[in-house]
Every structure is written in structure tokens, then in C-alpha cells.
Amino acid sequence: MNVGVFHTEGTRQIVKAMWTNGASQREIGRVIGGTKHVVAGLVKRMGLPARRTTASGWAARKIAKALPEPTPGPAPIGPIDDFPGAGACRFPVNADGEPFQCCGHEGEPWCEFHRAIVFIPRKVAA
């Protein structure tokens, strides 16, 4: 197995110090002269703790574009005996332990906003 120039003790110390201080894989790669993929491999082999990631940058913008903006509408319908009639959204909006409430916006069975959250459109083969 070819371990290359990145598996030296000096490189490992640099990676460990920068990783602990929160530097990105790309930043570490630039310092050691490698790619972010090299850094990912080193971090894994060295047993350094993984970082939790959240959607940011490109991914966050793509997700935000995919979801329609919620439309302003009436306040949520009251308890179950006030169940919305025909043409109203029946998506539950209450938290656990609260009386059952529905969205009540226009749309049956769900408004456009809640339909976009629940259903993932199929990709049509060209």
C-alpha cells in the first residue's frame, strides 16, 4: 500500500491541530498540499472525532428554492370538533400534547405548502 507523503508525523500533527481548531478539510488540504479527500482519509485513520454537518451554502439554497413559501391564511382551526370543511387543508399543525388542530388554508386534503413538504416528486426519465 502506498501511504504517500501525507502520512508523515509532521503532517498528522498539522491535521490534528487544525482539525481541533475547526479548520475545514479544504483549508487543511491547502496547508499540507493535498485535497480535502486526503484530509478526510487522514482524519478517519487518525480517529479524530467526526463533525456534525448542517445544510449550508449550495445545499441550503437548493432546499429553500424547492419549498414554496407558506401562504398567509386563517388561523389554525380549533379542536377536532371544528374539523375543517371541504376545500380546507387538513394537515395537523399542533405540537404533541396540545388539542388536535388543522392548518385550515385553502387546499384539499393539504394546502400547497404542506403538499410540497410531504410529497417528493418523481423524476421522469427523458
N, CA, C and O atoms as a GROMACS GRO file, in nm:
protein
  504
    1MET      N    1   0.084  -0.118   0.000
    1MET     CA    2   0.000   0.000   0.000
    1MET      C    3   0.088   0.124   0.000
    1MET      O    4   0.184   0.134   0.077
    2ASN      N    5   0.056   0.218  -0.086
    2ASN     CA    6   0.131   0.342  -0.096
    2ASN      C    7   0.071   0.444   0.000
    2ASN      O    8  -0.041   0.490  -0.021
    3VAL      N    9   0.144   0.479   0.105
    3VAL     CA   10   0.092   0.575   0.202
    3VAL      C   11   0.121   0.718   0.162
    3VAL      O   12   0.058   0.809   0.215
    4GLY      N   13   0.211   0.741   0.071
    4GLY     CA   14   0.238   0.874   0.018
    4GLY      C   15   0.302   0.968   0.118
    4GLY      O   16   0.339   0.930   0.229
    5VAL      N   17   0.313   1.094   0.075
    5VAL     CA   18   0.380   1.195   0.155
    5VAL      C   19   0.291   1.253   0.264
    5VAL      O   20   0.341   1.325   0.351
    6PHE      N   21   0.164   1.225   0.263
    6PHE     CA   22   0.071   1.286   0.357
    6PHE      C   23   0.065   1.214   0.491
    6PHE      O   24   0.005   1.265   0.586
    7HIS      N   25   0.125   1.098   0.501
    7HIS     CA   26   0.115   1.019   0.624
    7HIS      C   27   0.240   1.032   0.712
    7HIS      O   28   0.276   0.938   0.783
    8THR      N   29   0.304   1.145   0.706
    8THR     CA   30   0.419   1.167   0.792
    8THR      C   31   0.373   1.218   0.928
    8THR      O   32   0.260   1.267   0.942
    9GLU      N   33   0.459   1.207   1.026
    9GLU     CA   34   0.422   1.252   1.161
    9GLU      C   35   0.396   1.403   1.163
    9GLU      O   36   0.304   1.448   1.231
   10GLY      N   37   0.475   1.480   1.090
   10GLY     CA   38   0.453   1.625   1.085
   10GLY      C   39   0.318   1.662   1.026
   10GLY      O   40   0.248   1.750   1.076
   11THR      N   41   0.281   1.592   0.918
   11THR     CA   42   0.152   1.617   0.855
   11THR      C   43   0.038   1.581   0.950
   11THR      O   44  -0.060   1.654   0.960
   12ARG      N   45   0.051   1.471   1.020
   12ARG     CA   46  -0.053   1.429   1.115
   12ARG      C   47  -0.070   1.531   1.226
   12ARG      O   48  -0.183   1.558   1.268
   13GLN      N   49   0.039   1.589   1.273
   13GLN     CA   50   0.029   1.690   1.379
   13GLN      C   51  -0.042   1.815   1.328
   13GLN      O   52  -0.124   1.874   1.399
   14ILE      N   53  -0.011   1.856   1.206
   14ILE     CA   54  -0.077   1.973   1.146
   14ILE      C   55  -0.226   1.947   1.131
   14ILE      O   56  -0.309   2.031   1.167
   15VAL      N   57  -0.260   1.830   1.077
   15VAL     CA   58  -0.401   1.795   1.056
   15VAL      C   59  -0.475   1.793   1.190
   15VAL      O   60  -0.585   1.846   1.202
   16LYS      N   61  -0.414   1.730   1.291
   16LYS     CA   62  -0.480   1.720   1.421
   16LYS      C   63  -0.503   1.858   1.482
   16LYS      O   64  -0.610   1.885   1.535
   17ALA      N   65  -0.401   1.945   1.475
   17ALA     CA   66  -0.413   2.079   1.534
   17ALA      C   67  -0.519   2.161   1.460
   17ALA      O   68  -0.602   2.226   1.524
   18MET      N   69  -0.517   2.159   1.327
   18MET     CA   70  -0.613   2.239   1.251
   18MET      C   71  -0.754   2.184   1.265
   18MET      O   72  -0.849   2.261   1.275
   19TRP      N   73  -0.768   2.052   1.266
   19TRP     CA   74  -0.900   1.989   1.281
   19TRP      C   75  -0.960   2.024   1.417
   19TRP      O   76  -1.079   2.055   1.427
   20THR      N   77  -0.879   2.020   1.520
   20THR     CA   78  -0.925   2.052   1.656
   20THR      C   79  -0.968   2.199   1.664
   20THR      O   80  -1.062   2.232   1.737
   21ASN      N   81  -0.899   2.287   1.590
   21ASN     CA   82  -0.933   2.430   1.592
   21ASN      C   83  -1.048   2.465   1.498
   21ASN      O   84  -1.085   2.582   1.489
   22GLY      N   85  -1.104   2.366   1.427
   22GLY     CA   86  -1.223   2.389   1.345
   22GLY      C   87  -1.198   2.426   1.201
   22GLY      O   88  -1.289   2.473   1.134
   23ALA      N   89  -1.077   2.408   1.151
   23ALA     CA   90  -1.048   2.439   1.011
   23ALA      C   91  -1.121   2.340   0.920
   23ALA      O   92  -1.142   2.224   0.958
   24SER      N   93  -1.161   2.385   0.802
   24SER     CA   94  -1.229   2.297   0.708
   24SER      C   95  -1.129   2.201   0.642
   24SER      O   96  -1.008   2.223   0.647
   25GLN      N   97  -1.182   2.097   0.582
   25GLN     CA   98  -1.095   2.000   0.514
   25GLN      C   99  -1.020   2.067   0.400
   25GLN      O  100  -0.903   2.037   0.375
   26ARG      N  101  -1.086   2.157   0.332
   26ARG     CA  102  -1.022   2.227   0.220
   26ARG      C  103  -0.906   2.313   0.270
   26ARG      O  104  -0.800   2.316   0.208
   27GLU      N  105  -0.926   2.384   0.382
   27GLU     CA  106  -0.819   2.468   0.438
   27GLU      C  107  -0.700   2.384   0.480
   27GLU      O  108  -0.585   2.420   0.454
   28ILE      N  109  -0.726   2.272   0.545
   28ILE     CA  110  -0.617   2.184   0.588
   28ILE      C  111  -0.544   2.129   0.467
   28ILE      O  112  -0.421   2.122   0.465
   29GLY      N  113  -0.620   2.091   0.364
   29GLY     CA  114  -0.560   2.038   0.242
   29GLY      C  115  -0.466   2.138   0.176
   29GLY      O  116  -0.361   2.100   0.126
   30ARG      N  117  -0.504   2.265   0.177
   30ARG     CA  118  -0.417   2.367   0.117
   30ARG      C  119  -0.286   2.379   0.194
   30ARG      O  120  -0.180   2.399   0.134
   31VAL      N  121  -0.292   2.367   0.326
   31VAL     CA  122  -0.171   2.380   0.408
   31VAL      C  123  -0.077   2.262   0.386
   31VAL      O  124   0.044   2.280   0.374
   32ILE      N  125  -0.132   2.141   0.379
   32ILE     CA  126  -0.046   2.023   0.365
   32ILE      C  127  -0.017   1.989   0.220
   32ILE      O  128   0.061   1.898   0.193
   33GLY      N  129  -0.079   2.061   0.126
   33GLY     CA  130  -0.053   2.037  -0.016
   33GLY      C  131  -0.132   1.920  -0.073
   33GLY      O  132  -0.088   1.856  -0.168
   34GLY      N  133  -0.247   1.892  -0.016
   34GLY     CA  134  -0.332   1.782  -0.064
   34GLY      C  135  -0.473   1.832  -0.088
   34GLY      O  136  -0.500   1.952  -0.086
   35THR      N  137  -0.563   1.737  -0.111
   35THR     CA  138  -0.702   1.771  -0.135
   35THR      C  139  -0.784   1.749  -0.008
   35THR      O  140  -0.734   1.693   0.090
   36LYS      N  141  -0.909   1.792  -0.012
   36LYS     CA  142  -0.996   1.769   0.104
   36LYS      C  143  -1.023   1.620   0.123
   36LYS      O  144  -1.053   1.576   0.234
   37HIS      N  145  -1.012   1.543   0.017
   37HIS     CA  146  -1.033   1.398   0.027
   37HIS      C  147  -0.917   1.331   0.100
   37HIS      O  148  -0.937   1.235   0.175
   38VAL      N  149  -0.797   1.382   0.078
   38VAL     CA  150  -0.680   1.332   0.152
   38VAL      C  151  -0.699   1.360   0.300
   38VAL      O  152  -0.672   1.274   0.384
   39VAL      N  153  -0.745   1.480   0.332
   39VAL     CA  154  -0.767   1.519   0.472
   39VAL      C  155  -0.875   1.430   0.535
   39VAL      O  156  -0.861   1.387   0.649
   40ALA      N  157  -0.982   1.404   0.461
   40ALA     CA  158  -1.089   1.319   0.514
   40ALA      C  159  -1.035   1.180   0.549
   40ALA      O  160  -1.068   1.125   0.654
   41GLY      N  161  -0.951   1.126   0.462
   41GLY     CA  162  -0.891   0.995   0.490
   41GLY      C  163  -0.800   0.998   0.611
   41GLY      O  164  -0.803   0.908   0.694
   42LEU      N  165  -0.719   1.104   0.622
   42LEU     CA  166  -0.629   1.116   0.737
   42LEU      C  167  -0.708   1.127   0.868
   42LEU      O  168  -0.676   1.062   0.967
   43VAL      N  169  -0.811   1.211   0.866
   43VAL     CA  170  -0.893   1.231   0.986
   43VAL      C  171  -0.954   1.098   1.030
   43VAL      O  172  -0.955   1.066   1.148
   44LYS      N  173  -1.006   1.023   0.934
   44LYS     CA  174  -1.068   0.895   0.968
   44LYS      C  175  -0.964   0.796   1.022
   44LYS      O  176  -0.988   0.730   1.124
   45ARG      N  177  -0.851   0.786   0.956
   45ARG     CA  178  -0.747   0.691   1.001
   45ARG      C  179  -0.689   0.730   1.136
   45ARG      O  180  -0.649   0.644   1.214
   46MET      N  181  -0.684   0.861   1.164
   46MET     CA  182  -0.628   0.906   1.291
   46MET      C  183  -0.730   0.894   1.405
   46MET      O  184  -0.694   0.910   1.522
   47GLY      N  185  -0.854   0.867   1.371
   47GLY     CA  186  -0.957   0.850   1.474
   47GLY      C  187  -1.003   0.982   1.535
   47GLY      O  188  -1.053   0.983   1.648
   48LEU      N  189  -0.988   1.092   1.462
   48LEU     CA  190  -1.034   1.221   1.512
   48LEU      C  191  -1.187   1.224   1.510
   48LEU      O  192  -1.248   1.159   1.425
   49PRO      N  193  -1.250   1.298   1.601
   49PRO     CA  194  -1.396   1.298   1.607
   49PRO      C  195  -1.458   1.360   1.482
   49PRO      O  196  -1.409   1.460   1.430
   50ALA      N  197  -1.566   1.298   1.435
   50ALA     CA  198  -1.638   1.350   1.319
   50ALA      C  199  -1.712   1.476   1.359
   50ALA      O  200  -1.745   1.496   1.476
   51ARG      N  201  -1.739   1.559   1.260
   51ARG     CA  202  -1.813   1.682   1.285
   51ARG      C  203  -1.955   1.666   1.237
   51ARG      O  204  -1.981   1.599   1.137
   52ARG      N  205  -2.046   1.727   1.308
   52ARG     CA  206  -2.185   1.731   1.263
   52ARG      C  207  -2.196   1.836   1.155
   52ARG      O  208  -2.143   1.946   1.170
   53THR      N  209  -2.264   1.804   1.048
   53THR     CA  210  -2.280   1.899   0.941
   53THR      C  211  -2.426   1.938   0.927
   53THR      O  212  -2.515   1.858   0.958
   54THR      N  213  -2.450   2.057   0.881
   54THR     CA  214  -2.585   2.103   0.851
   54THR      C  215  -2.585   2.152   0.708
   54THR      O  216  -2.480   2.184   0.652
   55ALA      N  217  -2.701   2.158   0.652
   55ALA     CA  218  -2.712   2.208   0.515
   55ALA      C  219  -2.674   2.355   0.515
   55ALA      O  220  -2.732   2.435   0.588
   56SER      N  221  -2.578   2.389   0.434
   56SER     CA  222  -2.538   2.529   0.423
   56SER      C  223  -2.494   2.554   0.280
   56SER      O  224  -2.470   2.461   0.204
   57GLY      N  225  -2.483   2.678   0.247
   57GLY     CA  226  -2.436   2.714   0.115
   57GLY      C  227  -2.527   2.664   0.006
   57GLY      O  228  -2.647   2.690   0.009
   58TRP      N  229  -2.472   2.594  -0.090
   58TRP     CA  230  -2.545   2.548  -0.208
   58TRP      C  231  -2.662   2.459  -0.170
   58TRP      O  232  -2.772   2.476  -0.223
   59ALA      N  233  -2.641   2.364  -0.078
   59ALA     CA  234  -2.748   2.272  -0.040
   59ALA      C  235  -2.864   2.346   0.026
   59ALA      O  236  -2.980   2.317  -0.003
   60ALA      N  237  -2.836   2.440   0.114
   60ALA     CA  238  -2.942   2.515   0.182
   60ALA      C  239  -3.022   2.598   0.081
   60ALA      O  240  -3.144   2.607   0.091
   61ARG      N  241  -2.952   2.659  -0.015
   61ARG     CA  242  -3.024   2.738  -0.115
   61ARG      C  243  -3.112   2.650  -0.202
   61ARG      O  244  -3.223   2.689  -0.238
   62LYS      N  245  -3.064   2.531  -0.236
   62LYS     CA  246  -3.143   2.440  -0.319
   62LYS      C  247  -3.268   2.394  -0.244
   62LYS      O  248  -3.377   2.387  -0.302
   63ILE      N  249  -3.254   2.362  -0.115
   63ILE     CA  250  -3.368   2.319  -0.035
   63ILE      C  251  -3.468   2.434  -0.021
   63ILE      O  252  -3.589   2.413  -0.032
   64ALA      N  253  -3.419   2.554   0.004
   64ALA     CA  254  -3.507   2.670   0.020
   64ALA      C  255  -3.585   2.699  -0.108
   64ALA      O  256  -3.702   2.737  -0.101
   65LYS      N  257  -3.522   2.682  -0.224
   65LYS     CA  258  -3.591   2.705  -0.350
   65LYS      C  259  -3.698   2.600  -0.376
   65LYS      O  260  -3.801   2.630  -0.437
   66ALA      N  261  -3.676   2.477  -0.330
   66ALA     CA  262  -3.769   2.368  -0.356
   66ALA      C  263  -3.898   2.382  -0.277
   66ALA      O  264  -4.004   2.339  -0.324
   67LEU      N  265  -3.892   2.441  -0.160
   67LEU     CA  266  -4.012   2.455  -0.078
   67LEU      C  267  -4.080   2.587  -0.107
   67LEU      O  268  -4.016   2.692  -0.102
   68PRO      N  269  -4.210   2.585  -0.136
   68PRO     CA  270  -4.280   2.711  -0.158
   68PRO      C  271  -4.295   2.787  -0.027
   68PRO      O  272  -4.294   2.728   0.081
   69GLU      N  273  -4.310   2.917  -0.039
   69GLU     CA  274  -4.332   2.999   0.080
   69GLU      C  275  -4.471   2.969   0.136
   69GLU      O  276  -4.566   2.952   0.059
   70PRO      N  277  -4.485   2.963   0.268
   70PRO     CA  278  -4.619   2.942   0.324
   70PRO      C  279  -4.707   3.063   0.292
   70PRO      O  280  -4.664   3.177   0.303
   71THR      N  281  -4.829   3.034   0.254
   71THR     CA  282  -4.922   3.142   0.222
   71THR      C  283  -4.993   3.187   0.348
   71THR      O  284  -5.033   3.104   0.429
   72PRO      N  285  -5.010   3.318   0.365
   72PRO     CA  286  -5.085   3.363   0.482
   72PRO      C  287  -5.230   3.321   0.467
   72PRO      O  288  -5.285   3.323   0.357
   73GLY      N  289  -5.289   3.285   0.574
   73GLY     CA  290  -5.428   3.241   0.571
   73GLY      C  291  -5.489   3.250   0.708
   73GLY      O  292  -5.436   3.316   0.797
   74PRO      N  293  -5.601   3.183   0.725
   74PRO     CA  294  -5.668   3.190   0.854
   74PRO      C  295  -5.587   3.122   0.962
   74PRO      O  296  -5.500   3.040   0.934
   75ALA      N  297  -5.616   3.156   1.085
   75ALA     CA  298  -5.550   3.091   1.200
   75ALA      C  299  -5.588   2.943   1.199
   75ALA      O  300  -5.691   2.907   1.144
   76PRO      N  301  -5.505   2.858   1.260
   76PRO     CA  302  -5.540   2.716   1.264
   76PRO      C  303  -5.679   2.693   1.322
   76PRO      O  304  -5.723   2.763   1.413
   77ILE      N  305  -5.746   2.594   1.265
   77ILE     CA  306  -5.879   2.556   1.312
   77ILE      C  307  -5.869   2.502   1.454
   77ILE      O  308  -5.764   2.449   1.492
   78GLY      N  309  -5.972   2.515   1.530
   78GLY     CA  310  -5.973   2.472   1.670
   78GLY      C  311  -5.969   2.322   1.687
   78GLY      O  312  -5.926   2.250   1.597
   79PRO      N  313  -6.014   2.272   1.802
   79PRO     CA  314  -6.009   2.129   1.833
   79PRO      C  315  -6.084   2.044   1.730
   79PRO      O  316  -6.148   2.098   1.639
   80ILE      N  317  -6.077   1.913   1.746
   80ILE     CA  318  -6.128   1.817   1.648
   80ILE      C  319  -6.275   1.840   1.612
   80ILE      O  320  -6.314   1.810   1.498
   81ASP      N  321  -6.357   1.892   1.703
   81ASP     CA  322  -6.498   1.914   1.669
   81ASP      C  323  -6.514   2.029   1.570
   81ASP      O  324  -6.621   2.045   1.512
   82ASP      N  325  -6.408   2.109   1.548
   82ASP     CA  326  -6.410   2.216   1.448
   82ASP      C  327  -6.331   2.173   1.324
   82ASP      O  328  -6.264   2.256   1.263
   83PHE      N  329  -6.337   2.045   1.287
   83PHE     CA  330  -6.261   1.991   1.175
   83PHE      C  331  -6.294   2.070   1.049
   83PHE      O  332  -6.412   2.097   1.024
   84PRO      N  333  -6.193   2.108   0.968
   84PRO     CA  334  -6.220   2.193   0.852
   84PRO      C  335  -6.309   2.123   0.750
   84PRO      O  336  -6.305   2.001   0.734
   85GLY      N  337  -6.388   2.205   0.682
   85GLY     CA  338  -6.479   2.152   0.581
   85GLY      C  339  -6.409   2.126   0.450
   85GLY      O  340  -6.286   2.128   0.442
   86ALA      N  341  -6.490   2.102   0.345
   86ALA     CA  342  -6.436   2.073   0.213
   86ALA      C  343  -6.354   2.191   0.162
   86ALA      O  344  -6.393   2.307   0.181
   87GLY      N  345  -6.242   2.162   0.097
   87GLY     CA  346  -6.158   2.264   0.038
   87GLY      C  347  -6.056   2.323   0.133
   87GLY      O  348  -5.981   2.412   0.092
   88ALA      N  349  -6.049   2.277   0.259
   88ALA     CA  350  -5.954   2.331   0.356
   88ALA      C  351  -5.846   2.228   0.386
   88ALA      O  352  -5.872   2.108   0.384
   89CYS      N  353  -5.725   2.276   0.413
   89CYS     CA  354  -5.611   2.190   0.442
   89CYS      C  355  -5.633   2.119   0.576
   89CYS      O  356  -5.671   2.181   0.675
   90ARG      N  357  -5.608   1.989   0.577
   90ARG     CA  358  -5.628   1.909   0.699
   90ARG      C  359  -5.495   1.863   0.759
   90ARG      O  360  -5.491   1.765   0.833
   91PHE      N  361  -5.386   1.933   0.726
   91PHE     CA  362  -5.255   1.897   0.780
   91PHE      C  363  -5.249   1.934   0.928
   91PHE      O  364  -5.279   2.048   0.963
   92PRO      N  365  -5.212   1.839   1.017
   92PRO     CA  366  -5.206   1.871   1.160
   92PRO      C  367  -5.092   1.968   1.191
   92PRO      O  368  -4.980   1.948   1.145
   93VAL      N  369  -5.121   2.072   1.267
   93VAL     CA  370  -5.020   2.174   1.296
   93VAL      C  371  -4.991   2.188   1.445
   93VAL      O  372  -4.913   2.276   1.484
   94ASN      N  373  -5.050   2.107   1.527
   94ASN     CA  374  -5.028   2.122   1.671
   94ASN      C  375  -4.910   2.039   1.718
   94ASN      O  376  -4.870   1.943   1.653
   95ALA      N  377  -4.855   2.078   1.831
   95ALA     CA  378  -4.745   2.003   1.892
   95ALA      C  379  -4.803   1.889   1.976
   95ALA      O  380  -4.922   1.889   2.008
   96ASP      N  381  -4.718   1.793   2.011
   96ASP     CA  382  -4.764   1.682   2.094
   96ASP      C  383  -4.821   1.733   2.224
   96ASP      O  384  -4.766   1.825   2.286
   97GLY      N  385  -4.932   1.675   2.266
   97GLY     CA  386  -4.993   1.711   2.393
   97GLY      C  387  -5.094   1.825   2.382
   97GLY      O  388  -5.166   1.850   2.478
   98GLU      N  389  -5.100   1.893   2.270
   98GLU     CA  390  -5.197   2.000   2.250
   98GLU      C  391  -5.321   1.943   2.183
   98GLU      O  392  -5.314   1.837   2.122
   99PRO      N  393  -5.435   2.012   2.194
   99PRO     CA  394  -5.555   1.966   2.123
   99PRO      C  395  -5.531   1.961   1.973
   99PRO      O  396  -5.455   2.043   1.921
  100PHE      N  397  -5.592   1.868   1.904
  100PHE     CA  398  -5.572   1.849   1.760
  100PHE      C  399  -5.619   1.972   1.684
  100PHE      O  400  -5.730   2.020   1.704
  101GLN      N  401  -5.533   2.022   1.594
  101GLN     CA  402  -5.568   2.135   1.509
  101GLN      C  403  -5.519   2.108   1.368
  101GLN      O  404  -5.421   2.037   1.347
  102CYS      N  405  -5.590   2.166   1.270
  102CYS     CA  406  -5.552   2.155   1.130
  102CYS      C  407  -5.507   2.290   1.078
  102CYS      O  408  -5.538   2.394   1.137
  103CYS      N  409  -5.434   2.288   0.967
  103CYS     CA  410  -5.383   2.410   0.905
  103CYS      C  411  -5.497   2.504   0.867
  103CYS      O  412  -5.497   2.620   0.908
  104GLY      N  413  -5.594   2.455   0.788
  104GLY     CA  414  -5.711   2.536   0.752
  104GLY      C  415  -5.693   2.622   0.629
  104GLY      O  416  -5.790   2.685   0.585
  105HIS      N  417  -5.571   2.628   0.568
  105HIS     CA  418  -5.553   2.705   0.445
  105HIS      C  419  -5.631   2.641   0.332
  105HIS      O  420  -5.678   2.528   0.345
  106GLU      N  421  -5.644   2.710   0.222
  106GLU     CA  422  -5.715   2.657   0.106
  106GLU      C  423  -5.636   2.544   0.044
  106GLU      O  424  -5.515   2.556   0.024
  107GLY      N  425  -5.701   2.435   0.012
  107GLY     CA  426  -5.638   2.318  -0.048
  107GLY      C  427  -5.688   2.192   0.016
  107GLY      O  428  -5.698   2.185   0.139
  108GLU      N  429  -5.719   2.090  -0.064
  108GLU     CA  430  -5.773   1.967  -0.007
  108GLU      C  431  -5.697   1.849  -0.063
  108GLU      O  432  -5.679   1.846  -0.185
  109PRO      N  433  -5.650   1.752   0.010
  109PRO     CA  434  -5.660   1.747   0.156
  109PRO      C  435  -5.557   1.836   0.225
  109PRO      O  436  -5.572   1.867   0.343
  110TRP      N  437  -5.449   1.877   0.151
  110TRP     CA  438  -5.347   1.964   0.210
  110TRP      C  439  -5.326   2.084   0.120
  110TRP      O  440  -5.348   2.078   0.000
  111CYS      N  441  -5.282   2.195   0.181
  111CYS     CA  442  -5.250   2.315   0.104
  111CYS      C  443  -5.120   2.290   0.026
  111CYS      O  444  -5.052   2.190   0.047
  112GLU      N  445  -5.087   2.382  -0.064
  112GLU     CA  446  -4.970   2.367  -0.150
  112GLU      C  447  -4.841   2.355  -0.068
  112GLU      O  448  -4.752   2.276  -0.101
  113PHE      N  449  -4.830   2.433   0.039
  113PHE     CA  450  -4.710   2.430   0.122
  113PHE      C  451  -4.690   2.293   0.188
  113PHE      O  452  -4.581   2.237   0.181
  114HIS      N  453  -4.794   2.239   0.251
  114HIS     CA  454  -4.781   2.110   0.319
  114HIS      C  455  -4.767   1.995   0.219
  114HIS      O  456  -4.699   1.897   0.249
  115ARG      N  457  -4.829   2.006   0.103
  115ARG     CA  458  -4.813   1.903   0.000
  115ARG      C  459  -4.667   1.896  -0.046
  115ARG      O  460  -4.615   1.788  -0.069
  116ALA      N  461  -4.602   2.013  -0.060
  116ALA     CA  462  -4.462   2.017  -0.104
  116ALA      C  463  -4.369   1.957   0.002
  116ALA      O  464  -4.266   1.899  -0.032
  117ILE      N  465  -4.405   1.969   0.129
  117ILE     CA  466  -4.323   1.912   0.236
  117ILE      C  467  -4.334   1.760   0.238
  117ILE      O  468  -4.234   1.690   0.258
  118VAL      N  469  -4.455   1.709   0.217
  118VAL     CA  470  -4.482   1.566   0.234
  118VAL      C  471  -4.446   1.484   0.110
  118VAL      O  472  -4.385   1.378   0.122
  119PHE      N  473  -4.482   1.533  -0.008
  119PHE     CA  474  -4.462   1.455  -0.129
  119PHE      C  475  -4.334   1.495  -0.200
  119PHE      O  476  -4.304   1.613  -0.215
  120ILE      N  477  -4.257   1.396  -0.245
  120ILE     CA  478  -4.136   1.419  -0.322
  120ILE      C  479  -4.169   1.381  -0.466
  120ILE      O  480  -4.202   1.266  -0.494
  121PRO      N  481  -4.160   1.477  -0.559
  121PRO     CA  482  -4.198   1.446  -0.698
  121PRO      C  483  -4.104   1.343  -0.760
  121PRO      O  484  -3.984   1.341  -0.733
  122ARG      N  485  -4.162   1.259  -0.841
  122ARG     CA  486  -4.083   1.158  -0.911
  122ARG      C  487  -4.006   1.222  -1.025
  122ARG      O  488  -4.053   1.317  -1.088
  123LYS      N  489  -3.888   1.169  -1.050
  123LYS     CA  490  -3.809   1.216  -1.164
  123LYS      C  491  -3.855   1.139  -1.287
  123LYS      O  492  -3.858   1.016  -1.287
  124VAL      N  493  -3.890   1.212  -1.392
  124VAL     CA  494  -3.937   1.150  -1.514
  124VAL      C  495  -3.818   1.124  -1.604
  124VAL      O  496  -3.738   1.213  -1.632
  125ALA      N  497  -3.806   1.000  -1.650
  125ALA     CA  498  -3.696   0.963  -1.739
  125ALA      C  499  -3.718   1.028  -1.874
  125ALA      O  500  -3.829   1.027  -1.927
  126ALA      N  501  -3.613   1.085  -1.929
  126ALA     CA  502  -3.624   1.154  -2.059
  126ALA      C  503  -3.609   1.058  -2.173
  126ALA      O  504  -3.616   1.099  -2.289
   0.00000   0.00000   0.00000
